[in-house]
Amino acid sequence: MASLDDLVAGYLSPAVTAHRENSSVELVVDGRHWMLRMRELLTSLQPGDAAYICGLQLEPEMDLTGKRDGEPGYEPLGRLLAGLASRGIDVRVLLAGAVVSSSIARPTIGPFHQNVTSAHRLRRWRGPKAGPPPLANRVLLDWSGSGIGSNHQKVTLVRRGTAITAAVGGIDYAANRVDESPHNRLSVHGGRWGWHDAGAIIQGPAAADVWRVLCMRWSGAVNLPRRRYVWPALRGLQVLNPANMPPEIAPPPPQAARPASGEACQILRSVGPWYIDSLLPWERRHYSDVAPEGVHEVYLTLVQAINAARRYVYIEDQYFREYPGGDRRFEMYAHLRAAAARGVKVILVGSGSRDPAESSPLINATVNADLQKKVLDPLPQQLRRNVGLWRVEHLTVHSKIVIVDDRFAAVGSANLFSRSMAGVDTELTAALVSTGDAVRDLRVRLWAEHLRAPLTDDLRKHLEDLDLAIGIFRPEWLPPHAPAGSWRTPGMPDGFAPLESALTLVGPP
């Protein structure tokens, strides 16, 4: 078995600090479990503690337990945060705020316009005590970064005394994220729909790395030039951010080690070169504390891990294709193709239903042009079946997960397309290598969920057997002794009857 030193050298980029056996990483699957953990963290705070949230969007009226307005015990997130702030907890919220779309009242454009509404709502939310709204100068709209990108990082940080817990992933604070397997409680356009997502909760010295990222984001947003937006209901031009925001977040206190035997982790950033972007070159500004070409840590570690793969590369992603603003230098397709050429099984799992916030409902109906031309076509015909794209029916797969060889896992906000890798969209991802079972157990949970079979002890045993488990996707990947129908035929020695058929092969056939 490979040592931890071997795994760090093989799967993690040497350009990024690796925290060895001193930082715990808890991998959480699906939004219901995630939101309950966030509520536990937030409600555990005492006066003098801190809670910082950074995201693409936030719905102040959502309840972290999934309750709706009018149900007993319903507590909107805005009320929870205002209550914390009124008790002397340092609460701050940082929302993405692309300046163009946030400046237009109608038509509404994506989450950025919604974030202006959310920021106003939070800034005016009354606490339980008389006095000014406790979040009045604690909610920032951050329009820094590439003009065609977004601040896509999703972070929740809490400090209890001096101990930091950092939560990073793909999950925003929105009501329809509160979902779990078998994803049959939500609907859209009159049909069944669900939301699948993931995140990582980090403690120890690695959590201080996340804290430093948020320090940079907050001070950068506070010091942006004043911008105004059109809001007729508020009578004329309004500033995006008040002038009396706290200027900075204090540096992280030293973090005690959290024993994590046989594990090492990295906190990975994607940041583009521009703090302030503009069509006028002389108005552009670089970040003061970022290299002029940007930061590409997510790309470097994912390339290292995929190039080290010997058995399989498993990726969950929303798109698997390029979008405007990408950069060919940071595309991942060549590395996936090289893995398949070595005989590695490349398993791509995406949405069967598009996020309802996006325009077209169709997604992953066919193998898209990027996968076809950049991965499949250059491969010899006999090697193309080492690659497969599957969709999960009735589900938005919003998770951004890469798992390699049961030894490496990355969970965060970064999509696979080059926008995320280049930093056009700022991103934050946690990567983990383990000599133990942490990565394998994540794979088992995910594959059982997509198989739609109860995770019994017997099923867990078979999923832990990688030779057998990989046959979920293609029967010819099964070992010679396993029947071809192992994962679809009830009553066979290694057979399991799924509760429903959720995985559909998109291609190649």
C-alpha positions as CSV (number, residue, x, y, z in Angstrom):
1,M,0.0,0.0,0.0
2,A,1.2,3.5,-0.8
3,S,2.5,5.7,2.0
4,L,1.1,9.1,2.7
5,D,4.3,10.6,1.4
6,D,3.7,8.7,-1.9
7,L,0.1,9.9,-2.1
8,V,1.1,13.5,-1.5
9,A,3.8,13.4,-4.1
10,G,1.6,11.6,-6.6
11,Y,-1.7,13.3,-6.3
12,L,-1.2,16.8,-4.8
13,S,0.4,19.7,-6.6
14,P,3.8,20.6,-4.9
15,A,2.9,24.3,-5.6
16,V,0.3,24.3,-2.7
17,T,0.8,23.7,1.0
18,A,-0.3,20.2,2.0
19,H,-1.5,19.8,5.6
20,R,-0.4,16.4,6.8
21,E,-2.2,14.6,9.5
22,N,-3.1,17.8,11.3
23,S,-6.5,18.9,9.7
24,S,-9.7,16.9,9.7
25,V,-11.9,16.9,6.5
26,E,-15.5,15.8,6.8
27,L,-17.1,15.1,3.4
28,V,-20.8,15.8,3.3
29,V,-23.2,14.7,0.5
30,D,-26.4,16.5,-0.3
31,G,-27.9,19.8,0.9
32,R,-30.2,18.6,3.8
33,H,-27.3,17.1,5.7
34,W,-25.2,20.2,4.8
35,M,-27.7,22.7,6.0
36,L,-28.3,20.9,9.3
37,R,-24.5,20.9,9.9
38,M,-24.4,24.7,9.1
39,R,-27.3,25.3,11.5
40,E,-25.4,23.4,14.2
41,L,-22.3,25.5,13.7
42,L,-24.1,28.8,13.6
43,T,-26.4,28.1,16.7
44,S,-23.4,27.0,18.7
45,L,-21.8,30.5,18.7
46,Q,-21.5,32.7,21.8
47,P,-20.9,36.5,22.1
48,G,-17.4,37.3,20.8
49,D,-17.4,34.5,18.3
50,A,-17.7,35.0,14.5
51,A,-19.7,33.8,11.6
52,Y,-18.8,34.7,8.0
53,I,-20.7,33.6,4.9
54,C,-19.5,34.0,1.3
55,G,-21.5,32.8,-1.7
56,L,-22.9,33.2,-5.1
57,Q,-26.4,33.8,-3.7
58,L,-28.3,33.7,-0.5
59,E,-32.1,33.6,0.2
60,P,-32.8,35.4,3.5
61,E,-36.2,33.7,3.9
62,M,-34.9,30.1,3.6
63,D,-35.0,27.9,6.7
64,L,-32.0,25.7,7.2
65,T,-34.1,22.7,8.3
66,G,-36.2,22.9,5.1
67,K,-39.4,24.3,6.8
68,R,-41.6,26.7,5.0
69,D,-43.1,30.0,6.1
70,G,-46.2,29.2,8.2
71,E,-44.9,25.8,9.5
72,P,-44.2,25.4,13.2
73,G,-40.6,26.2,14.0
74,Y,-39.9,28.0,10.7
75,E,-36.8,30.3,11.2
76,P,-35.6,32.3,8.2
77,L,-31.9,32.5,7.8
78,G,-32.1,36.3,7.9
79,R,-33.6,36.2,11.4
80,L,-31.0,33.7,12.5
81,L,-28.1,35.8,11.3
82,A,-29.6,39.0,12.7
83,G,-30.2,37.3,16.0
84,L,-26.6,36.2,16.2
85,A,-25.3,39.7,15.4
86,S,-27.6,41.3,18.0
87,R,-26.0,38.9,20.6
88,G,-22.5,40.3,19.9
89,I,-21.4,37.7,17.3
90,D,-19.4,39.1,14.4
91,V,-21.6,38.2,11.5
92,R,-20.6,39.2,7.9
93,V,-22.1,38.2,4.6
94,L,-20.3,38.5,1.2
95,L,-22.4,38.0,-1.9
96,A,-21.4,38.0,-5.5
97,G,-22.4,41.2,-7.2
98,A,-21.5,41.5,-10.9
99,V,-21.8,45.2,-11.4
100,V,-23.6,45.3,-14.8
101,S,-26.4,42.9,-13.9
102,S,-26.7,44.2,-10.4
103,S,-27.2,47.7,-11.8
104,I,-30.3,46.9,-13.8
105,A,-33.7,46.8,-12.2
106,R,-35.5,45.0,-15.1
107,P,-35.1,42.5,-16.5
108,T,-33.6,40.6,-13.6
109,I,-30.4,38.9,-14.5
110,G,-29.3,35.9,-12.6
111,P,-28.3,35.7,-8.9
112,F,-26.5,39.0,-9.0
113,H,-29.6,41.1,-9.3
114,Q,-31.3,38.9,-6.7
115,N,-28.3,39.5,-4.4
116,V,-29.0,43.2,-4.4
117,T,-32.5,42.4,-3.0
118,S,-31.0,39.9,-0.5
119,A,-28.4,42.4,0.7
120,H,-31.1,45.1,1.2
121,R,-33.3,42.6,3.0
122,L,-30.5,41.5,5.3
123,R,-29.3,45.0,6.0
124,R,-32.8,45.9,7.2
125,W,-33.6,42.8,9.1
126,R,-34.5,43.6,12.7
127,G,-33.0,41.7,15.6
128,P,-34.9,40.6,18.7
129,K,-33.8,43.7,20.6
130,A,-34.7,47.4,19.9
131,G,-32.2,49.4,18.1
132,P,-30.7,49.7,14.6
133,P,-30.7,46.6,12.3
134,P,-27.7,44.5,13.4
135,L,-26.6,43.6,9.9
136,A,-26.9,47.2,8.5
137,N,-23.2,47.4,7.7
138,R,-22.4,43.7,7.6
139,V,-23.5,42.6,4.1
140,L,-21.2,43.3,1.1
141,L,-21.8,42.9,-2.6
142,D,-18.5,41.9,-4.3
143,W,-18.2,42.9,-7.9
144,S,-14.5,42.4,-8.2
145,G,-12.9,40.0,-10.7
146,S,-13.3,39.2,-14.3
147,G,-16.0,41.2,-16.1
148,I,-17.4,38.1,-17.7
149,G,-17.0,35.8,-14.6
150,S,-18.4,35.6,-11.1
151,N,-17.2,35.3,-7.6
152,H,-18.3,31.7,-7.3
153,Q,-16.7,30.6,-4.0
154,K,-19.1,29.2,-1.4
155,V,-17.7,29.4,2.2
156,T,-19.1,29.4,5.7
157,L,-16.6,30.1,8.5
158,V,-17.3,30.1,12.2
159,R,-14.9,30.9,15.0
160,R,-15.7,29.6,18.4
161,G,-13.2,31.2,20.8
162,T,-10.1,30.7,18.7
163,A,-11.1,27.5,17.0
164,I,-12.1,27.8,13.3
165,T,-14.4,25.5,11.4
166,A,-14.4,26.1,7.6
167,A,-17.1,24.8,5.3
168,V,-16.5,24.9,1.5
169,G,-18.3,23.3,-1.4
170,G,-20.9,23.9,-4.1
171,I,-23.9,24.6,-1.9
172,D,-25.5,28.0,-1.7
173,Y,-28.1,29.1,0.9
174,A,-31.2,28.5,-1.2
175,A,-34.3,26.6,-0.2
176,N,-34.3,24.2,-3.1
177,R,-30.8,23.0,-2.0
178,V,-32.3,21.3,1.0
179,D,-32.6,17.8,-0.6
180,E,-31.3,14.3,-0.1
181,S,-31.4,10.9,-1.7
182,P,-33.7,9.5,-3.3
183,H,-34.4,13.1,-4.4
184,N,-38.2,12.8,-4.8
185,R,-39.4,15.6,-2.6
186,L,-39.0,18.6,-5.0
187,S,-40.7,19.3,-8.3
188,V,-40.2,21.8,-11.2
189,H,-42.5,22.5,-14.2
190,G,-44.9,20.0,-12.8
191,G,-42.4,17.1,-12.8
192,R,-40.1,15.4,-10.3
193,W,-36.8,17.1,-9.7
194,G,-34.0,17.0,-7.1
195,W,-30.8,18.7,-6.2
196,H,-27.5,16.8,-5.6
197,D,-24.6,18.6,-4.0
198,A,-21.6,18.2,-1.7
199,G,-19.2,20.0,0.5
200,A,-16.3,19.7,2.9
201,I,-16.0,20.8,6.6
202,I,-12.5,21.4,7.7
203,Q,-10.9,21.9,11.1
204,G,-7.3,22.5,12.1
205,P,-4.5,24.5,10.4
206,A,-6.1,24.0,6.9
207,A,-9.2,25.9,8.2
208,A,-6.9,29.0,8.7
209,D,-6.1,28.8,4.9
210,V,-9.8,29.3,4.2
211,W,-10.0,32.1,6.7
212,R,-7.2,33.9,4.9
213,V,-9.1,33.6,1.6
214,L,-12.1,35.3,3.1
215,C,-9.9,38.0,4.6
216,M,-8.7,38.9,1.1
217,R,-12.2,38.8,-0.3
218,W,-13.7,41.0,2.4
219,S,-10.9,43.7,2.3
220,G,-11.0,43.6,-1.5
221,A,-14.8,44.2,-1.6
222,V,-14.7,46.9,1.1
223,N,-12.2,48.9,-1.0
224,L,-13.9,48.6,-4.3
225,P,-14.8,52.0,-5.9
226,R,-18.4,53.1,-5.1
227,R,-20.9,51.8,-7.7
228,R,-24.5,52.7,-8.0
229,Y,-27.4,50.8,-9.4
230,V,-30.9,51.7,-10.7
231,W,-33.7,50.8,-8.3
232,P,-36.9,52.7,-9.0
233,A,-38.6,51.5,-5.9
234,L,-35.9,53.1,-3.8
235,R,-36.1,56.3,-5.7
236,G,-33.1,56.7,-8.0
237,L,-29.5,55.7,-7.9
238,Q,-28.4,53.6,-4.9
239,V,-24.9,52.6,-3.9
240,L,-24.1,48.9,-3.9
241,N,-22.4,49.0,-0.5
242,P,-22.7,51.4,2.5
243,A,-19.6,53.3,3.3
244,N,-19.3,52.2,7.0
245,M,-18.4,48.6,6.5
246,P,-15.8,47.1,8.9
247,P,-12.5,47.5,6.9
248,E,-11.1,44.1,7.4
249,I,-11.3,40.6,9.0
250,A,-8.6,39.9,11.6
251,P,-6.0,37.4,10.7
252,P,-6.8,33.8,11.8
253,P,-5.6,32.7,15.3
254,P,-3.2,29.8,15.3
255,Q,-5.1,26.5,15.0
256,A,-4.5,23.4,17.0
257,A,-3.8,20.3,15.1
258,R,-6.8,18.0,14.5
259,P,-5.4,14.4,14.3
260,A,-6.0,12.9,10.9
261,S,-3.9,9.7,10.6
262,G,-2.9,8.9,7.1
263,E,-4.6,12.0,5.5
264,A,-3.3,15.2,3.9
265,C,-5.3,18.0,2.5
266,Q,-5.0,21.2,0.5
267,I,-7.1,24.3,0.2
268,L,-7.1,25.2,-3.5
269,R,-7.9,28.6,-5.1
270,S,-8.8,29.8,-8.6
271,V,-8.4,33.6,-8.9
272,G,-8.1,35.5,-12.1
273,P,-5.6,38.4,-12.6
274,W,-8.1,41.2,-12.4
275,Y,-9.3,42.8,-9.1
276,I,-11.1,45.5,-11.2
277,D,-11.8,44.6,-14.8
278,S,-12.8,47.0,-17.5
279,L,-13.2,47.3,-21.3
280,L,-10.7,50.2,-20.9
281,P,-7.3,48.7,-20.3
282,W,-6.0,51.7,-18.3
283,E,-8.8,51.2,-15.8
284,R,-8.0,47.6,-15.0
285,R,-6.4,46.8,-11.6
286,H,-4.5,43.7,-10.4
287,Y,-5.0,42.3,-7.0
288,S,-2.3,43.5,-4.7
289,D,-1.8,40.1,-3.0
290,V,-2.2,37.8,-6.1
291,A,0.4,37.0,-8.8
292,P,-0.2,39.1,-11.9
293,E,-1.3,36.1,-13.9
294,G,-3.7,34.9,-11.2
295,V,-3.9,31.8,-9.0
296,H,-4.6,28.3,-10.6
297,E,-4.2,25.9,-7.7
298,V,-7.4,23.9,-8.4
299,Y,-6.1,23.3,-12.0
300,L,-2.6,22.3,-10.8
301,T,-3.8,19.7,-8.3
302,L,-6.6,18.2,-10.5
303,V,-4.1,17.8,-13.3
304,Q,-1.6,16.1,-10.9
305,A,-4.3,13.8,-9.6
306,I,-5.7,12.8,-13.0
307,N,-2.3,12.3,-14.4
308,A,-1.5,9.9,-11.5
309,A,-4.7,7.8,-12.0
310,R,-4.2,4.1,-12.6
311,R,-7.7,2.6,-12.0
312,Y,-10.4,5.2,-12.4
313,V,-11.2,8.9,-12.5
314,Y,-14.8,9.7,-11.3
315,I,-16.1,13.2,-11.8
316,E,-19.5,14.8,-10.9
317,D,-20.1,18.1,-12.6
318,Q,-23.0,20.2,-13.9
319,Y,-21.7,20.9,-17.5
320,F,-18.7,18.9,-18.9
321,R,-18.4,21.6,-21.6
322,E,-16.9,25.0,-22.1
323,Y,-18.7,28.2,-21.6
324,P,-17.8,31.8,-22.8
325,G,-14.9,33.2,-20.9
326,G,-12.9,30.0,-20.8
327,D,-9.2,29.7,-21.6
328,R,-7.8,26.7,-23.6
329,R,-4.6,26.7,-21.6
330,F,-6.6,25.4,-18.6
331,E,-8.9,22.9,-20.2
332,M,-9.0,19.4,-18.6
333,Y,-9.9,17.3,-21.7
334,A,-6.4,16.4,-22.7
335,H,-5.7,15.0,-19.3
336,L,-8.9,12.9,-19.3
337,R,-8.0,11.6,-22.7
338,A,-4.5,10.7,-21.6
339,A,-5.9,8.8,-18.6
340,A,-8.3,6.8,-20.9
341,A,-5.4,6.0,-23.2
342,R,-3.6,4.4,-20.2
343,G,-6.6,2.2,-19.6
344,V,-8.0,4.3,-16.8
345,K,-11.8,4.2,-16.6
346,V,-13.1,7.8,-16.9
347,I,-16.6,8.1,-15.3
348,L,-18.4,11.4,-15.9
349,V,-21.7,11.8,-14.0
350,G,-23.9,14.9,-14.7
351,S,-27.3,16.3,-14.5
352,G,-30.5,14.8,-16.0
353,S,-32.3,18.0,-15.3
354,R,-30.9,21.5,-15.7
355,D,-30.9,24.0,-12.8
356,P,-34.4,25.7,-13.2
357,A,-32.6,29.1,-12.9
358,E,-31.0,28.5,-16.3
359,S,-32.8,29.0,-19.6
360,S,-32.8,25.7,-21.5
361,P,-34.1,22.6,-19.7
362,L,-32.0,20.2,-21.9
363,I,-28.7,19.1,-20.5
364,N,-26.6,16.0,-21.2
365,A,-29.0,14.7,-23.8
366,T,-26.0,13.8,-26.0
367,V,-22.2,13.8,-25.7
368,N,-21.4,17.4,-26.2
369,A,-18.9,18.7,-28.8
370,D,-16.2,19.4,-26.3
371,L,-16.1,15.8,-25.0
372,Q,-16.5,14.4,-28.4
373,K,-13.8,16.3,-30.2
374,K,-11.3,16.8,-27.4
375,V,-11.6,13.4,-25.5
376,L,-13.3,10.7,-27.6
377,D,-12.4,11.4,-31.3
378,P,-8.6,11.5,-30.7
379,L,-8.7,8.1,-28.9
380,P,-8.3,4.9,-30.9
381,Q,-11.7,3.3,-31.3
382,Q,-11.0,0.4,-29.0
383,L,-10.1,2.8,-26.1
384,R,-13.1,5.1,-26.4
385,R,-15.2,2.8,-24.1
386,N,-12.8,3.6,-21.3
387,V,-14.8,6.9,-21.1
388,G,-18.5,7.3,-20.4
389,L,-20.9,10.2,-19.7
390,W,-23.9,9.3,-17.6
391,R,-26.8,11.5,-16.5
392,V,-28.9,11.1,-13.3
393,E,-32.5,11.4,-14.3
394,H,-34.8,14.0,-12.7
395,L,-31.7,15.5,-10.9
396,T,-29.5,18.6,-11.1
397,V,-26.0,17.3,-10.3
398,H,-24.6,20.5,-8.9
399,S,-21.7,18.8,-7.0
400,K,-18.2,19.4,-8.1
401,I,-16.4,16.2,-7.2
402,V,-13.3,14.5,-8.5
403,I,-12.3,11.1,-7.1
404,V,-9.3,9.1,-8.2
405,D,-8.3,5.6,-7.4
406,D,-10.0,5.6,-3.9
407,R,-7.0,7.7,-2.8
408,F,-7.8,11.3,-3.9
409,A,-10.9,13.4,-3.6
410,A,-11.6,17.1,-4.4
411,V,-14.8,18.7,-3.3
412,G,-15.6,22.4,-3.8
413,S,-17.1,25.1,-6.0
414,A,-15.0,24.7,-9.1
415,N,-16.7,23.3,-12.2
416,L,-14.6,21.3,-14.6
417,F,-14.7,23.9,-17.4
418,S,-11.7,26.2,-17.9
419,R,-13.5,29.3,-16.6
420,S,-13.2,27.8,-13.1
421,M,-9.6,26.5,-13.7
422,A,-8.4,29.9,-15.0
423,G,-10.0,31.9,-12.3
424,V,-12.5,33.7,-14.5
425,D,-14.9,32.4,-11.9
426,T,-13.1,32.6,-8.5
427,E,-13.3,29.2,-6.8
428,L,-12.3,27.4,-3.6
429,T,-11.9,23.6,-3.4
430,A,-10.7,21.2,-0.7
431,A,-8.5,18.3,-1.8
432,L,-7.8,15.2,0.3
433,V,-5.5,12.1,0.0
434,S,-5.9,9.2,2.4
435,T,-4.2,5.9,3.0
436,G,-7.4,4.9,4.8
437,D,-11.0,4.6,3.8
438,A,-12.2,8.2,3.7
439,V,-12.1,8.6,-0.1
440,R,-13.4,5.1,-0.7
441,D,-16.3,5.7,1.7
442,L,-17.2,8.9,-0.2
443,R,-17.3,6.9,-3.5
444,V,-19.5,4.2,-1.9
445,R,-22.0,6.8,-0.7
446,L,-22.2,8.4,-4.1
447,W,-22.5,5.3,-6.1
448,A,-25.1,3.8,-3.8
449,E,-27.1,7.0,-4.1
450,H,-27.0,7.0,-7.9
451,L,-27.7,3.2,-8.0
452,R,-30.8,4.0,-5.9
453,A,-30.3,1.0,-3.7
454,P,-30.4,1.0,0.1
455,L,-26.9,1.0,1.5
456,T,-27.1,-2.3,3.4
457,D,-24.1,-3.9,4.9
458,D,-24.2,-6.4,2.0
459,L,-24.3,-3.7,-0.6
460,R,-21.6,-1.7,1.1
461,K,-19.3,-4.8,1.0
462,H,-19.8,-5.1,-2.7
463,L,-19.4,-1.4,-3.4
464,E,-16.2,-1.4,-1.4
465,D,-14.9,-4.0,-3.9
466,L,-13.7,-1.7,-6.6
467,D,-13.4,-4.4,-9.2
468,L,-17.0,-5.3,-8.8
469,A,-18.4,-1.8,-8.1
470,I,-17.0,-0.3,-11.3
471,G,-19.3,-2.6,-13.2
472,I,-22.2,-0.3,-12.2
473,F,-21.3,1.8,-15.2
474,R,-20.3,-0.7,-18.0
475,P,-20.8,-4.5,-17.7
476,E,-17.5,-5.1,-19.6
477,W,-15.6,-3.4,-16.8
478,L,-16.7,-6.2,-14.4
479,P,-14.0,-8.8,-13.5
480,P,-14.3,-12.1,-15.4
481,H,-16.0,-14.0,-12.5
482,A,-18.8,-11.5,-12.2
483,P,-22.1,-12.0,-14.1
484,A,-22.7,-9.2,-16.7
485,G,-26.0,-8.3,-15.0
486,S,-24.6,-8.0,-11.5
487,W,-25.9,-4.6,-10.8
488,R,-29.3,-4.9,-12.5
489,T,-30.5,-8.5,-12.1
490,P,-32.2,-9.4,-8.7
491,G,-31.5,-12.8,-7.3
492,M,-28.0,-13.2,-8.7
493,P,-25.1,-13.9,-6.3
494,D,-23.7,-10.4,-6.8
495,G,-27.0,-8.8,-7.9
496,F,-28.9,-5.9,-6.5
497,A,-32.3,-4.6,-7.7
498,P,-32.3,-0.8,-7.6
499,L,-35.4,0.9,-6.4
500,E,-35.5,2.8,-9.6
501,S,-33.3,3.3,-12.7
502,A,-31.6,6.7,-12.3
503,L,-28.3,6.4,-14.2
504,T,-28.6,6.7,-18.0
505,L,-25.6,6.3,-20.3
506,V,-25.4,9.3,-22.6
507,G,-22.4,7.9,-24.5
508,P,-20.3,6.7,-26.1
509,P,-22.5,3.6,-26.7
